[in-house]
Amino acid sequence: MTHRFLEIATTPAVRAAQEALGSRRAYARQEQGEPHHDRLGGSEAAFIAARDSFYMASVSETGWPYLQHRGGPEGFLRVLDERTLGFADLRGNRQYLSLGNLTADDRACLFLMDYGNRARLKIFGRARFHDLAAEPELARQLIAPGYAAVPERGVTIAVEAFDWNCPQHITPRFSEAELAPALAPVRERLAELEAENARLRAELAARDPLSGGR
């Protein structure tokens, strides 16, 4: 089956590089048959729902690539169906570089990282912008309840293809929320020791008022 992501990404220049460096034969086998990796499945949906950030690439009218970080509460990038993603575009520094780029050329690439589990997912798609005031149902789907940020518009991504990368060279990193369960016993023990220390100081001061607890 054709690997849809590689079908899009493998240009003549890429094929020439693969040929020169000895990997062309292996990838050529994936360029035959019906396409796959063009519809999001359960694994992709679960991975996307657990992310609190991603990177989005676009290309300017002058040909320069631009990469922007998008962040929000966990799951703010919504899987609307097996071929559509969406998120609320929140107010930032108001440069509107991605907005301008994607208005002129709707092709985007999303890059999602899970550092703790050393996993990464790349997604090719086409972006479309929405007036959320005019589309209340879409607004309901995209705006995270209780999140203190101002959504300026909605963005939907029509998924063209995706690819999972290998974990090689990903350094494990963990967020504060991910570390909290592991650190909870340490913090509890620290609180117990601090309380015990305060109790012993109080007992010592009671026995010898002149010591001042020293």
Beta strands, then each sheet from edge to edge (+ up, - down):
strand 1: 2-3
strand 2: 35-36
strand 3: 53-59
strand 4: 65-71
strand 5: 78-81
strand 6: 84-90
strand 7: 107-114
strand 8: 119-130
strand 9: 151-165
sheet 1: 1+ 2+
sheet 2: 4+ 3- 7+ 8- 9+ 6- 5+
end
